[in-house]
Amino acid sequence: MYVSQLLSEYIKTKKINIKKCAEYFQIDRSTLYKIIRGERKIPNRDFIQQISQYLYLTNDEKKELLNAYEIDRIGEFRYYCRQHVSSFLKEATLLDNRSFIISDTLDPILKTGHYTNKYDVEHLLYELSLLESKEKDPHIRIFGQPTHALYLLRIVSSHIPITHLFCLNNTNELTKDNQFYNLSVLTNIMPLIFNNDHYSPYYYYNEINAINNHLCFFPNMILTTKYLLIYTADHSSGILYEKGETYDAYEILFNQYLKETKCLITNKDDKNDVIEDFNCILYAPPIGAVYQEDDPFPVFLEDNDFVESFKKHSMYLKQFVKHNKDHLSGLYTLQGLRHFVDTGYTIDFPQPFYQPLTINDRTKILRRLKNFINTYSINLVDVPEYDNMSFSVIVMNMNTLYFQIVSASGTIKTIQLHEASLVMAFNDYYQYILEERSLSKEDAFKIIDSYISQLDMLKE
């Protein structure tokens, strides 16, 4: 047990008298010895807090002991998965969504043959992407594990289709740096999801250590309209071919693999499909996402069919929530609510499309939110590490995960993900936040009332 080993080490290092320690905690020495030897579980988190104080542990030592306690309590894989999901959500805003200008001076003919260093291979990825952008019917096809080098493909215009095949892990093993491999894959492809509206990732399962057996010496390939690049997993070596017999053979191989894969992510344009399929929501800061009865669009819409459709959809949403309230749950972050009060933004959509709400509207929504929390299974949670995020809404059930994002091109995208291990990881993290970070209903109402008072003062 991690926590007993660590506790034993601290007690020896600090030369703690076991008898006095047992007397302090009002337990017999044999019980304390059993805890130290890992023969008996530590009763609760409070015990960790108390013994940390007794041993005069530093903040880092105390944190390490608490982490070890959590690992013993829920298991190593589950613990590190939660840590990884948290990091994934925090790092979402660090994605580079800059647009790139394609150089007109690029040589349209690349040198074929063997490339023998990482710089040259990754520069080829860059050049192939630029050249494909100039084709009449461009299409980039990738077979290989997502790595940091895929950031190079951000230069591809958002309208160019990218078909990407890769392997996901079918075991519960963590990587050497205690990362959940499948979530690392999702992290690495997020720049392409944000920057390309036609990026299509496909996956198959295998043990990650065995994937190098595929295609032996050069397990990765990229096919463009005119070129084929095969390269090693570490990008240290690669061979570039022009279109011909070798190109055709690898194209056939790629298509065969494609038939054996499943699509990892699909875009959902019909929001009704999403609404019908969820049972829990994580509202992420800085967004204070709320349900609104009033039309949130700031511009006059002349299309009467669209207006009627929107009103019908709003009514459907209300009825759906009303009839399914026993099966729905949701979280509002305290940080997102604070952002909403300060700015008037309820969702992270482009400003020309969605304008901030007035002081009166913000007050009205906060009052409705109190009623919403009182009626439905909605909780206010304090997640200070999510001070900045780019996801507006995460919706999930036991089989499906949705991200609603605004891509680099300004397109509002609802991404649907079905891969079981990833859905399970996010659902588990949701439950963790619900159990560990929720404020009581009384505290939530006090905070909302204080925000209402602040807004009322701004009216005067």
QUIQUIUR-V108226 format. One line per field, one symbol per residue. phi: phi as a letter, one per 30 degrees, with the letter a starting at -180 (. if undefined). psi: psi as a letter, one per 20 degrees, with the letter a starting at -180 (. if undefined). burial: + if it has 16 or more other ideal C-beta (glycine too) atoms within 10 Angstrom, else -. A space follows every 50 residues. Layout:
BEGIN
phi->???
psi->???
burial->???
END
This chain:
BEGIN
phi->.ddddddddddddchdddddddddchbddddddddddidbdddadddddd dddddhdddddddddddddddddcjddddddddddededddeddddcddb cdddcdddccddkccbbdedddddeddddddddcddbdaccbblddbedd edddddedcddbcbcaccdcbcddddchcdedddddddceedddcbdbdb dbbbcadedcddddhhdbdcbbccdcbbbcaddcidaabcbddlddeddd dddddddedccbddbbccccdeddddccbabcdcdddcdbdbddddddcd cddddddddddddddddddddddcddccbabcddddddddddciccadce edcbcdddeddddddddddeddddccdcbcbcbddcdbbcddbcbabdbb bbccbcdddjddbcccbceedddddddddedddddccddddddddddddd dddddddddd
psi->pghhgggggggggjlpohghgghgjlqqhhgghhghijipqpgrhhhggg hhghilqrhgggghggghghghgiqgggghgghggggghhihiipokqqq pppijppioqorappjqhggghhgggghgghhhiqgmqppppoqpprhii hhjhipqiipppppprpqpjrkqqrhklqoghhhggghihhhghioikpo pqqrqrphiihihpjdhniqqppahiqppqrrhjjiqrppqrpbggghgh gggghghhhjrqpgpqpohohhhghijqjqpopprkpmprpphqoipiqp oinhhgghgggggghggghgggikhijqqqppqhhhhgggghhjpiqlrq hhhoqqqrgghggghhhhhghghhhrmpqpqomhilhpqipgpppqaiiq pppororhijpopopppipghgggghghhghggghhjpqqhghghggghh hghghhhhh.
burial->++++-++--++----+----++---------+--++-+---+----++-- ++--+-+---++-++--+++++----++++++++++-++--+--+----- ---------+----+--+-+++-++-+++++++----+-++++++++-++ ++++++++-+-++++++++----+----++++++++++++++++++++++ ++++---+--+--++--+++++++-+++++++--+-+++++-----+--+ ---+--+---+--++--+-----+---++++++++++++++----+---- -------------+------+------++++++++++++++--++++++- ---+--+---++++++--+--++--+-++++-+--+--++++++++---+ ++++++++---++++++-+-+++-+++-++-+++--+-+----++-++-- ++--+-----
END
